Amino acid sequence: MAATENPFYSIYVANCVINAFSSYTAIMLNILTIHAMRKTLSLPKPLKALLLSLVVSDLAVGLVVQPFYIATMVKLLINPSPHSSIRSWYSFVTNIFSWNSFFGVVAISVDRLLAIQLHLRYQALVTPKRVVAVVISIWVFSAILSLILAFRLIPINNITVVVLAVVMGLCFICTAIIYCKIYITVRRHTSQINVLQVPQQQTRNGELANEARQRKSAVGTFFIYLVFLICYLPEYCRLLLTLFLNQGTIPMLTFYYFSWTLLFFNSSLNPLVYCWKMRNIRRAVMNIMRGIFSRPQLNNATLNSDIEGWSNSVHLTVHSRRDTHF
């Protein structure tokens, strides 16, 4: 269909180009991050399980959701009214990973709050098995919720939109409150440790080191939440606008397409946040990158060594034959 006949032609093309680029970066960066997290032994197991779930979800966005989104855009270029089954499956695939990321970020914030407030009781209460159970529950709940919404197993009306908006808004607000509480708790603990007496210097140093580790991990996860908020907030605002405005207008549909593109772009940004704010993951990534880029040099050095050894052996063989001849 010609561009003059379709008012969304440039919007579809722009979204295809942006998602094609961010799909590639999401796949490559998240594969690298998964490999780095597997090698990062110093990362607490509960936090590692939650982060790996988020990374797998981001990888699936780049590997499945964004190609599906691009295919949908191409289909809309050909036929502006795609079959309802295509829209349903697209909605299901998109929402399952989006909801999983949404609830995963909330779970990470709760985990960091418990780690800072409970201290030694944290390891007894937040065990790896319990965290894995939470991760599985989030995936199952996201799949059920996406199935209900995508295939309209319940009526989708203003009441449904209000319920979703309230749930998302409460999650945004609760997560922000949790990080404020983490900041206040860390400041209070640091002040309490600093007033310890000199004979307790060794204990104080150990507690300060532990506080520093917890503070850095909390800061790292806060930036994950901040990037998540920036990428998800436009889609949340669009959801609220559907209660008051007509969804079929050109501005609303344009806002819809680009808000989802920004939401998908979050999957490419998260690995950069891990490397920027989490030293253990950054070191593992740097070691992996050094191994990748140093391998060709090692192969060339080995090849040159083999050639030199073969040349020396040929040279020695020629000399031995000459000595035998004389």
C-alpha positions in Angstrom: 0.0 0.0 0.0 1.3 3.4 -0.9 2.4 5.9 1.8 -0.3 8.3 0.6 -3.0 5.7 1.2 -1.9 4.8 4.7 -1.5 7.6 7.3 0.5 5.3 9.5 3.1 4.2 6.9 6.0 6.2 8.3 5.1 5.2 11.8 5.1 1.5 10.9 8.4 1.8 9.1 10.0 3.8 11.9 8.9 1.2 14.5 10.2 -1.7 12.3 13.6 -0.1 12.0 13.9 0.8 15.7 12.8 -2.7 16.9 15.0 -4.4 14.4 18.0 -2.6 15.9 17.0 -3.0 19.6 16.0 -6.7 19.0 19.6 -7.5 18.0 21.1 -5.5 20.9 18.7 -7.2 23.4 19.6 -10.7 22.2 23.4 -10.1 22.2 23.6 -8.1 25.4 21.3 -10.4 27.4 23.1 -13.6 26.2 26.3 -12.0 27.4 24.7 -11.0 30.7 23.4 -14.5 31.4 26.8 -16.0 30.8 28.4 -13.3 33.1 25.9 -14.0 35.9 26.6 -17.7 35.7 30.2 -16.9 36.3 29.6 -14.4 39.1 29.8 -16.6 42.2 29.9 -13.6 44.6 26.3 -12.5 43.7 23.8 -13.6 46.3 21.8 -16.6 45.1 18.3 -15.1 45.7 19.3 -11.9 43.9 20.9 -13.9 41.1 17.7 -16.0 40.6 15.6 -12.9 40.4 18.0 -11.1 38.0 18.3 -14.2 35.8 14.5 -14.4 35.5 14.5 -10.7 34.4 17.3 -11.3 32.0 15.6 -14.3 30.4 12.5 -12.3 30.0 14.5 -9.5 28.3 16.1 -12.1 26.1 12.7 -13.4 25.1 11.6 -9.9 24.2 14.4 -9.5 21.8 14.2 -13.1 20.5 10.4 -13.5 20.2 8.4 -10.4 21.0 10.1 -7.8 18.9 10.3 -10.0 15.7 6.6 -10.7 16.2 6.0 -6.9 16.6 8.0 -6.2 13.4 6.0 -8.9 11.6 2.8 -7.3 12.8 4.0 -3.9 11.6 4.7 -5.4 8.2 1.3 -7.1 8.1 -0.3 -3.7 8.9 1.5 -2.2 6.0 0.0 -4.7 3.7 -3.4 -5.1 5.4 -4.4 -2.3 7.9 -7.0 -4.7 9.4 -5.2 -7.9 10.4 -7.2 -11.0 11.6 -8.3 -11.0 15.2 -6.4 -14.2 16.0 -3.1 -12.5 15.0 -3.9 -9.6 17.3 -4.7 -12.1 20.1 -1.5 -14.1 19.8 0.6 -11.0 19.5 -1.1 -9.6 22.7 -0.5 -12.8 24.5 3.2 -13.1 23.6 3.8 -9.4 24.3 2.1 -9.3 27.7 3.5 -12.5 29.2 7.0 -11.1 29.1 6.0 -7.6 29.9 4.1 -8.6 33.0 6.9 -10.9 34.1 9.4 -8.1 33.9 7.0 -5.8 35.7 6.5 -8.1 38.7 10.1 -9.2 38.6 11.3 -5.6 39.2 8.9 -5.4 42.2 10.2 -8.7 43.6 13.8 -7.5 43.3 13.0 -4.3 45.3 11.4 -6.4 48.0 14.4 -8.7 48.1 16.8 -5.8 48.6 14.7 -4.4 51.4 14.7 -7.7 53.2 18.4 -8.1 52.7 19.1 -4.7 54.4 16.5 -4.9 57.2 16.9 -8.6 58.2 20.7 -8.9 58.2 21.6 -12.4 59.4 17.9 -13.6 59.4 17.8 -12.8 55.6 19.7 -16.0 54.7 17.4 -18.1 56.9 14.2 -16.5 55.6 15.0 -15.8 51.9 16.3 -19.2 50.7 17.1 -20.0 47.1 14.3 -22.6 47.0 11.7 -20.0 48.1 13.0 -17.4 45.6 12.8 -20.0 42.8 9.2 -20.7 43.9 8.5 -16.9 43.7 10.1 -16.7 40.3 8.0 -19.6 39.0 4.8 -18.1 40.5 5.5 -14.8 38.7 5.9 -16.6 35.4 2.7 -18.6 35.9 0.7 -15.6 37.0 2.0 -13.5 34.1 1.0 -16.3 31.6 -2.5 -16.7 33.1 -3.1 -12.9 33.2 -1.8 -12.5 29.6 -4.0 -15.4 28.5 -7.1 -13.8 30.1 -6.5 -10.4 28.6 -5.3 -11.5 25.1 -8.1 -13.9 24.4 -10.7 -11.9 26.3 -11.7 -14.7 28.7 -13.3 -11.9 30.7 -15.0 -8.8 29.3 -12.5 -6.0 28.5 -14.2 -2.8 29.4 -13.5 0.4 31.4 -13.7 -1.5 34.7 -11.0 -3.9 33.6 -8.8 -1.0 32.5 -9.3 0.7 35.9 -8.4 -2.5 37.8 -5.2 -2.9 35.7 -4.3 0.8 36.1 -4.8 0.6 39.9 -2.7 -2.5 40.2 0.1 -1.1 38.1 0.0 2.3 39.9 0.2 0.6 43.3 3.2 -1.4 42.2 4.9 1.7 41.0 4.2 3.6 44.2 5.1 0.6 46.5 8.4 0.1 44.7 9.3 3.8 45.1 8.4 3.7 48.8 10.5 0.5 49.2 13.6 2.2 47.7 13.0 5.3 49.9 12.9 2.9 52.9 16.1 1.2 51.8 17.8 4.6 51.6 16.7 5.6 55.1 17.6 2.2 56.6 21.1 2.2 55.1 21.7 5.7 56.4 20.5 4.7 59.9 22.7 1.5 60.0 25.7 3.4 58.9 25.3 6.0 61.6 24.8 3.2 64.2 28.0 1.4 63.1 30.0 4.6 63.2 29.3 5.1 66.9 30.9 1.8 67.9 33.8 2.0 70.3 37.5 1.5 69.3 37.9 -2.1 70.8 35.2 -3.2 68.3 37.1 -1.9 65.3 37.3 -5.3 63.6 33.6 -6.0 64.0 32.8 -2.5 62.8 35.0 -2.9 59.7 33.2 -6.1 58.8 29.8 -4.6 59.3 30.8 -1.5 57.3 32.0 -3.8 54.4 28.7 -5.7 54.5 26.7 -2.4 54.6 28.7 -1.2 51.6 27.9 -4.3 49.6 24.2 -4.1 50.4 24.1 -0.4 49.6 25.8 -1.0 46.2 23.4 -3.8 45.3 20.5 -1.6 46.4 21.7 1.2 44.2 22.2 -1.1 41.3 18.6 -2.5 41.5 17.3 1.1 42.0 18.7 2.1 38.7 17.1 -1.0 37.2 13.8 0.3 38.6 14.4 3.8 37.3 15.1 2.7 33.8 12.1 0.4 34.0 9.9 3.3 35.2 11.0 5.5 32.3 10.3 2.8 29.7 7.0 1.6 31.2 5.4 4.9 32.3 4.4 6.0 28.8 2.4 2.8 28.2 0.8 3.2 31.7 -0.2 6.8 30.8 -1.6 5.5 27.5 -3.7 3.0 29.4 -5.1 5.8 31.5 -5.9 7.9 28.5 -8.0 5.1 27.0 -10.6 5.8 29.7 -11.1 9.3 28.4 -10.0 9.5 24.7 -10.9 7.6 21.6 -8.3 4.9 20.9 -8.8 4.9 17.2 -7.4 8.4 16.5 -4.1 8.9 14.8 -2.4 10.6 17.8 -3.5 7.8 20.2 -2.5 5.0 17.8 0.9 6.7 17.3 1.3 7.0 21.0 0.4 3.3 21.3 3.0 2.1 18.8 5.9 4.1 20.2 5.0 3.5 23.8 5.4 -0.3 23.2 8.6 0.3 21.2 10.0 2.2 24.2 8.8 -0.6 26.6 10.7 -3.2 24.4 13.8 -1.0 24.4 14.0 -1.6 28.2 15.3 -5.1 27.4 18.4 -3.6 25.7 19.0 -1.0 28.5 18.9 -3.4 31.5 22.1 -5.3 30.6 23.9 -1.9 30.4 22.6 -1.0 33.9 23.9 -4.3 35.3 27.4 -3.6 33.9 27.3 0.0 35.0 26.1 -0.4 38.5 27.0 -4.0 39.6 30.8 -4.4 39.8 30.7 -8.2 40.0 28.7 -8.5 36.8 30.9 -5.8 35.1 34.1 -7.7 35.9 32.6 -11.0 34.6 31.5 -9.3 31.4 35.0 -7.7 31.0 36.6 -11.1 31.5 34.4 -12.7 28.9 35.1 -9.9 26.4 38.8 -10.2 27.0 38.6 -13.9 26.3 36.6 -13.3 23.1 39.0 -10.7 21.7 42.2 -12.3 22.9 41.3 -15.7 21.3 42.2 -14.7 17.7 45.5 -13.3 18.9 46.2 -16.6 20.7 45.3 -18.5 17.6 47.6 -16.4 15.5 50.4 -16.8 17.9 49.9 -20.6 18.0 49.8 -20.7 14.2 53.0 -18.7 14.0 54.6 -20.9 16.6 53.6 -24.0 14.6 54.9 -22.6 11.3 58.2 -21.6 13.0 58.5 -25.1 14.5 57.8 -26.7 11.2 60.3 -24.5 9.5 63.0 -25.3 12.0 62.3 -29.0 11.7 62.6 -28.8 7.9 65.8 -26.8 8.3 67.3 -29.4 10.7 66.3 -32.3 8.3 68.0 -30.6 5.4 71.2 -30.1 7.4 71.2 -33.7 8.6 70.9 -35.0 5.1 73.8 -32.8 4.0 76.0 -34.1 6.8 75.0 -37.7 5.9 75.9 -37.1 2.3 79.4 -35.7 3.1 
